Amino acid sequence: MKHLRRGMRKFFGLFTNSRTEAEMNREMASHLALLEEEFLRKGMVPAEARRQARISFGGVEQTRIACREERGLPFIEKLWADIRFGWRQLRRNKITSAAAVLSLALGIGSCVAAFRLIDALLWRPLPISGASNLYVLSRQMTGLYGRPAEDGHWATPAFKLMRDAVKGQADLIAISDADRTDITWSTDDDTEKAHVAYVSGNMFPLFGLEPALGRLLTPADDRGPGLNPYAVLSWDYWNHRFGRDPHVLGRSVHIGDQTFEIIGVGPRAFTGTENGTITDVFLPVNVNSFATQDNITWHRTFLMLNPGVNPATVLEPLRQHLSAINRTFEGQCSECLRGMAQAEIDRHLDQKLVFKPAGSGISDLQKDYRRFLGVLGLLAALVLMIACVNVANMMTAQAAARAQEMALRISIGAGRRRLVQLILCQSALLALLASVVGAFFAAWSAPFVLSLVNPPDNPARLALPADWRVLLFGFGLMLLVVLSLGLLPALRASAVRPVAALKGGDDPHSPRRLLRGAIALQIAFCCLVLFLSSLFVTSFQRLQNRPLGFSTDRLLLLETVAGKGQLPVVWNQTAEALRAVPGVDSVAISGWPLLGRIKINSDISVNGAPPSSTPAFFLNVSPGWLSMMKIALVSGRDFRLEDTSPGAAIVNETFARTFFPGQDPIGRTFARDANRPPNKIVGVTLDIPDHDLREPNRAVFYVPFAGIDGKSAPTVENFATFVIHTNTQNALALADSLRQLIAQRHNGLRVSNVTTQLDLVRDQTIRERLIAMLAAFFAAVALLLAGIGLYAVLNYSVLQRRREIGIRMAMGSTRAGIVRIVTVDVFLMIALGGCAGVALGFGAARYVESLFYQVKATDADMIVLPAFALLLTALVATLPAVLRALRTNPTEILRAE
């Protein structure tokens, strides 16, 4: 208890230091005054009495130190003293310190922002019970054109068979993608968009989720269409759409031709299993019309192991069992195999079922941006390394300049541990200040980058909390920065030999060699950033400038749906009404827009033969669509009003080469499979990218929008796109009036989405544009930091060699010779670091080569551009130091000697 009270007294004494110090000084002064009076009474003169009093007292400063150690905690007091000294050092060099803090803040903030994005998308566990026991099922197979493919979507009948087969061993859960869907909250309200996901009734119970309001879906609610048409809202949607109104329970929401009653609100933390998308409405799987279709794969299948089960022992038997069930189901699915040749059937059935951990969620965004986030993290880490090397160079130079100070400290009794602590305190102050500024940068930059991931009308949404995971990462990063900045200078300072340092140092070239090595390391990192950046920027430019073969100018797209389907005549009448609107130049109809989300392929049968192993994509269009899109006809003609599907077809050049090699395709016929009526080719168009700019042109055929069935009766269309060429440059200016016109006709058509063809083309390059933009930003920062580092090192080198330069000039050295001795070592390090950076760049390029479009790391431009930028930066950075060296006055140097 006595030791505890003493320790507490010492601890609290730290916070009353100034008052206690004043009291101690008064008491010591009182003792000295009494001793001095005593010696004065013995007849001593005042000066001698004062000296004898101090000698008798035993040393004033030593007594102060002993009292401080007695009343306080020596280690903390010394640490606080070192912190204050480090702060004074930073304030003494304000510009240098500010540059160091900003460069480190940029690196730290970038790394933290990258970690927040990577953690939120790839690593953060779902807020459910047993997340580590959650897996997703997918099938690996041979896809289009013989390429390996993986399909993670399943037919509901297959899901039910597998669920029943593993009952008791594990639980299967069906969850669809959260697609943007048109919903209305009353028949009079305007339609709005919401992300709707269909889930099996056992999802909420198995995930251990509790409702924020009402109740959640159960297996009893998932029985089929029209049975218990219930819906659950997510907490996020309830919050921003209804302001947490508890009266939302019991309200009806209309989705398609179905009406659902709201029975509850999900927990706040759970937003679905699809990373990057926040689900708004949860519906039972079996109310979807696809749930009864054997040949439509539309939802994912998750597997939840029972608690306490070892995955290593049960997953493989489960995989083999489910694989056998899936193969049996696929083999008995007549719709799945209809029209396939035996070889194609064998290829289709050759599937491998795999389990993948899904405790952190699963989404296409993860697949598309996994490597991109890795690149973002790499670039951010490289910028931080460059900044650390920069600041470490500065601190090493300062440590070399303070060698005599350190030697003096050792000479008067300072321990080497105290010197290390002194340098590390200054590093910690820099890292702390940089971390504070970097935290603000990370708080802004992570949401900003996320906002650029998806199109503006459907942004990616991720939870980016600043929780213990982010704070722990930031603290670890700050600790790493402290060690990177201060460890080497601290060790050099602690290794100072007092006698040699006070005489001028035993190896004056040692600091310069260390700085040159740091330059090579810094240039290597900078060159790696420049090399990767040039690859990404060039890839984006080539993708953006890829010839389209069709027009995007002033084209407005109205994606329209018809709830119960409408005949082509209704669609054509609506197109005529749109043509009469002022500002509309022409109108055509297509099944869906070019480069949109929909892409449908079909097997091709020529002359009644079995379908080819190479499929073709198709699009149904109205007469005049080709001319409006400015897609050139190579031969033949456009569609006419009397053309129907099946009947007439227009193909692209790749289709003609694939299915009619060396022949004139005009007048020849083909069918979408051997059992359907043939289509006669009436025209051939140039190749255009129809659904992905990154992929090569594929076989495409166009059929008339007006379709007929086997009895030559017109078929209804459930959805289509009105393609409108406007007279105004801003095509979206007419969107509202055209949407209202369609709604006012009351013919069952409703505009579901409005966009432009130019926006769809731009959306194709979102990922590449984002990578190129961030890569260019990091490249600029890396060049700036490298330039600052080169300038600082050369300037320090010139100051250290000023005497040598003056003597050389006095002995007749030419200006070219002075420039050579100043720069030759530095440019040698630049060349060495550049070569190392390019070598590292070739290795890194292999990891991200799937992100490139028509770009190879071995292209000459990829090396020349970074080398030129680096050389230009080096020349600009070395110019001030060279001018300083040339302005050296040898007369002053010799006079000083």
QUIQUI-V562227 format. One line per field, one symbol per residue. ss: DSSP state (@ for helix, = for strand, . for the rest). burial: + if it has 9 or more other C-alpha atoms within 8 Angstrom, else -. Layout:
ss = ???
burial = ???
This chain:
ss = .@@@@@@@@@@@@@@@@@@@@@@@@@@@@@@@@@@@@@@@@....@@@@@@@@@@@@..@@@@@@@@@@@@..@@@@@@@@@@@@@@@@@@@.@@@@@@@@@@@@@@@@@@@@@@@@@@@@@@.......@@@=========.@@@.====..=.@@@@@@@@@@....=======..======.......========...@@@@......==....@@@........====.@@@@@@@@...@@@...====..========..........=....====@@@.@@@@......=======.....@@@@@@@@@@@@@@@@@@@@@@.@@@@....@@@@@@@@..======......@@@@@@@@@@@@@@@@@@@@@@@@@@@@@@@@@@@@@@.@@@@@@@@@....@@@@@@@@@@@@@@@@@@@@@@@@@@@@@@@@@@@@....@@@..=......@@@@@@@@@@@@@@@@@@@@@@@@@@@...@@@@@.......@@@@@@@@@@@@@@@@@@@@@@@@@@@@@@@@@@@..........=============@@@@@@@@@@@@....=======..........==..=..........======...@@@@@...====........=..=====@@@@@@@.........===.......=======..............=====..==.....=.===========....@@@@@@@@@@@@@@....========@@@@@@@@.@@@@@@@@@@@@@@@@@@@@@@@@@@@@@@@@@@@.@@@@@@@@@....@@@@@@@@@@@@@@@@@@@@@@@@@@@@@@@@@.@@@........@@@@@@@@@@@@@@@@@@@@@@@@@@@...@@@@@@@.
burial = --------+++-++-----+---+-------+--+++-++---+----++-+++--------++---++-+++---+-+--++--++-++------+--+++++++++++++++++++++++---+-+--+-+++++++++++-----++-++++++++-+++--+---+++++++++--+++++--------+++++++++++-++-++++-++++++-+++-+-+-+++++++++++--+------+-+++++---++++++++++-++-++++++++++++++++--+-++--++++++++++-------++--+++-++-+++-+++-+---+-++---++-+++-+-+++-+++++++-++---++++++++-+++++++++++++++++++-++--++-+++++---+-+--+++++++++++++++++++++++++-+++-+++++++---++++-------++-++--+++-++++++++++++++-+-+-+++--------++--++++++++++++++++++++++++++-++-----+-++-++++++++++-++++-++--+++-++----++++++++++-++-----+++++---++---++++++++++++-++++++--+-++---+++++++++++++++--+----++--++++++---++++++++++-+-+-+---++++++++++++-----++++++++++++++---+---+--++-+++----+++++-+++++-++-++++-+++++++++-++-++++++++++++++++++---+--++++++--+----++--++-++--++-+++++++-+++-++--+---++-+------++-+++-++--++-+++-+++-+++-+-+--++---
